[in-house]
Amino acid sequence: MAKKKGEDHDYDEEPNFDDPEGFVDDASDEELLGDFLRQKPCESDGVESVIVVDNIPVVEAGKFPKLKGIMEKIFKNAGTIVNVHYPKDEEDKTKGYAFIEYKNSESAEEAVKSLNNYRLDKNYTLLVNRFSDFQKYSDIPKEWSPPHPQPYKVQNDLYNFLLEQDAQDQFCVVSETVPGSVQVQFCQNTQPEPTELLKRDRFTDTYVKWSPKGTYIVTFHKQGVVIWGGSNFVKVNKFPHSNAQFVDISPCEQYLVTYGPNGQKIVIWDIRTGAEKRSFISDGMSNASMLRWSHDDRYVARLVDSQIQIYDTTTFFLLDMKSIKVEGIRNFSWSPTDNIIAYWVAEEVDVPAKVTLMAIPKKTELRTKNLFNVADCKIHWQKSGDYLCVKVDRFSKSKKEKKDKKDSDVKFLGMFYNFEIFHMRVKDIPVDSVEVKETILAFAWEPVGSKFSIIHGEPSSANVSFYEMNKGQEPALVKKLEKKVCGHLFWSPRGQFIVLANLQMGAFEFIDTNDFSIMKTGDHYRASEVEWDPTGRYVVTGTSGKAKEDQGYYMWSFQGRILKRVNLKNFMLFLWRPRPPTLLSEAKQKEIRKNLKKYYSQFESKDRLRMTRASKELIEKRAKLREQFTEYRSKRVKEWEDQKYRRMQLRNNIDTDTLEADPDNVEEEIVEILVREDTTIIE
């Protein structure tokens, strides 16, 4: 190699980059350009919203319109259809398959999930696949290899909160520490002060929600929702649904439903496995699109286009592969204890409104009640499923004024209200009616018992009526409380006790419905929520972040005595942890209630011991604070004494620490004060 002028360095010869003779390059394009080749366009690109339907009957041109109508009727339930193509042979016969294009890919995915293996008749079962899946199926290896076993993961104990010996309930307090940072504090409701179990900063983006039995707590995040459980609330599972706004959990905690923003999917997930079981396209989050569960998680139903669609959760297919079509249906609700649906149908010309009870899965109508002059209905099930109340808003009178022969106006004069009470445990389900002329402000069943309460009249001076239900008898009015300023009813979960609340003024009345005595009244300014604990021993009223001041919560006894006031800046939510239903039989519960007096002394001794322990802890705490104060005071006194020489230097060697140190600088002044003036009259 040539050298530069003036340089004495030696350099090696340039390497030879030529391939040796006979060299064979065995590197594949996949190894060299794998990432680039994976972006290569394929035949399935752009057809994510297209599905392929196989095993369609082969028909001639004359029968084709009928086949086309049947197919479109079946597949339009999954979404809006844009285009349908049926390939045909030379004789103008269909080839047994079709291509259907939807408006979006979500509808195509829904069609595959809901209509694959759909039984068209006894000879044809439709096979539905997405067109984009064919590339995936073509890449299946020829030789099968068994999947690798997954390592066993020890599950956290999800039910340890039920092992607390004194049955102290848990609760969580949600507050926004800084904008965008939500803190959740978990506590045990011990007396006299609660015990903090755990505190999590940035635990959720918005709020939290307990599952129906208290096993899990759900948090919301931008990427989806997460459920937590166990003693330290470890992550149990996560469900990717971006910007999910709220969730619903099935009564037996087997399934989770996530609802996204308007127009997005509603997804049903298996909580244990995290698998997506079914999804729907929301229609703007109206009540008709909400999913409603049976008490045993066996069925989930929704209302769409005058149809009740009931899905069997064993397969998540439609029950009997068809919807229940009810013209004019407005709303429906499941019984909390039985697989029975109650729904009501609006009134039409010459056709009365009606309320119907239907047994599932046989779809047998158990009872129907016709109603006239109906404006609206509300369905209220009692928690134990013994009774059903349908609140009916009715027009009291109508007149027709004929302007000409063709047109006429109908005027409705006033409203009145009926409560139709269905006795679910009585043969043939008899129905009783309670009529109220005044405006209904609130209605509530006693959760455990046979009473219900109504607030009626003007909000500024309302009446509260209590009715008693007896088997085979009409509802009986047992008490009417007049001139009450309240608008909400909050029954204890154990029954008997009720809180009458005025959430605008923050006023509360605690009533014992055994004798209807007012145990206590109380105020909580701007309180916007009321929460009973699962045992019915405590009530919490809370003031959320809507109020600029006095944010926090009050804890009351069931008798209305305030136990604690907690002021918490940026307080958002207080939630008691639910408990699952008791496993004790009804006979065992009656036996415990009968012998409850035997346990009084045992409970009282525990309470005294707890208070003694609390008093001892309080005394120790005060002694420690006093010791700290004494130590601090001694330290400051010593500093003051050490600085005396310097003070005297600054004050011309005059000791001004006490008044007696400079007697010439003291003035004596006598002040007389009139203490009392008595007047005595002498005759």
C-alpha positions, 0 to 999 in steps of 0.5 A: 500500500502506498504511503503518504508523503512525510509518514513513516507508518506501515499499513496492512493490505486491504481485506478481500471482501469477495466470496470464495470460489464455490460459496453458497449463501444459505441465509433466507430472506426471512432472516435478513429482512424479517421485519420488513417482509412482515409488512408485505401486503397480503390478500386479506388486508382491508377486509377485516369487516368481511365474513365468509358464511359456509354451509348455506343451502344450494338453491335455484334462482327462483328460491334465491330471494327467499334465501337472501331474505332469511340470511339478511334477517339473521345477520343484521342483528350483528350490525349494519350490512354494507354488501352481500355477495353469493357466488353462483355457478353456470346454472345460476345456482348458489355455491353454498357460501357467501361473503357479507361485508359489515360497516365495521370490524366490530360487527364482523367479530360479533357475527362470528362469535354469535352466529358460528354454528348457527342452526339454520334448520335440521339439515344446515348449520352455518359456519362463520369465519372472518375473511382475514382469518384465512391467512392465519389458518393457512399458516398452521404447521403440518406437524402438531406439537403439544403446548408447554405446561404453564407453571402453577401459580398459587392463588391469594386467599380472597376470603380472609376478610370474612375471618375477622372474629368480631365481624368488624366490617371493612370500608374504603375511602377514596380521595383525590390527593392531587389532580389526576392522583386518586388515593384509596385507603382501606380500613377495618371498622374497629371501635372506638377508632378504625384500623388502617389496613392499607393505603394506595396512592394512584390506585385508580384513575377515577373511582373504585367499585366493590364486587357484589360479595366483596371478594374483589375491588375494581379500579379504572385505568386508561388501558382498561380495568383491573380487579384486586383481592386478598389481604393486601389487595394484590392484582387478580386479573386485568381486562384490556378495554381502553377508556372503560367508564364503568363496569358491572359484575354478575351476582355470583362474581363469575363475569365482569362487564366493561362499558366503553364510551358512547358507540363502543363495545360492551364486553363480557369477561370471565373473571377467573381466566380473563377471557372475553366471552361475548361483546356487543356494540352499544347504542349510545349507552341507553338503558335498553343496551344495559346487560342484566343478570339472573340471580345465579349467573346462568343467563344475561339479557338485554333489550334491543328493538322490542326484543328481549335477548337472553343468552345462556352463559354456558355457551353465550348463545341466544337461548333457544337460538331466538329472541323473545319479541314483545311489541311495545316493551319498555323495560324488564327486570330479573327477580333477585332470587328466581329465574323470572323476568318481569316486563311491561308493555306500553299502552296503544290504541284499544290495547291496554298496557300490561305487566307480564311475569315470564319463567326462564328458560321455558318462557312460560307466562306465569301472570299478566296484569292489564293496565289502563291510562298508563303513562309510565311504569317502574319495576321494584323487586323485593330483595328476598323475591317474595313480592314485586311492586310495579309503580304505575303512573296513570292519567286520571281523566281524559277528554276528546274535543272534536274540532272537525270530523277528522281531528280530535285533541285528547286532554289529560287532567291530572295524574294518580298513582297505583302500586300493583303488588304481586305475591310471588310465593302464593299460588296463581300470583294474586295482585293487590293494588294500592292507590295514591292521589299525591305525587310519589317522591320515593318508594323502597322495600324493606330488604328483610321483612314484609314492609314497604314505604312511600314518600308522597306529597309536596317536597316541602311537606311530604307524607311518609306511609308504611304498608305491611304485607301479609300472605293472602291479604291486601297491603295494610297501612300501618303508619303515616308520618305527616309533614316530613321534609324528606325525599329519600328512603334508606332501609337498613340491610337487616330491615326494621330501621330506616333513615328518612333523608333530605339530601338538599338540606342534609337532614336525617331522621332515624326511625324504628319501624317496630313502633315507628318511634323517631330515635334521633334526628341529625344534620350533615350539611351538604351530605350527598350520599348515605351508606349502610354497612352490611350488618345494619349497625352503622350509617355513613353520610358523605359530602363529596368534592362538589362542595368546596368546604366541609368535605368528608364523612360522618359515621352514625350508629343505627340509632342516629348517634354520631360516632365520628366526624372525619374532615378530608380534603378532596373526599370523593367516595366512601364504600362499605365492603359487601359481605356474601349471604350467610351460609346458615339455614333459616332455622339456625338463624331463628335459633340464634335470634331466640337465644340472643340474650344468652350472649349479651354478657359475653358481648358486653364483656368484650365491649368493656375489654375493648374500651378498657384497652382503648382507655389504656392506649389513650392514657399511654398516648397522653403520657407520651405526649406529656413527656415530650412536652416536658422535655421540650419545655425543659430544653427551652427553659435552659436556653432562656437561662443561658441567655440571661447574661446577654440580656442584661448586657443589652439592658444596662445590667438591669434584670427585667425578667421579673417585675420584682427585679426593678421595684422603681419601675412599678406603679401601683393602681387600685381598681374597684369593680362592682360585683353585685348590687342588691336592693332591699325594700323596707316597709 
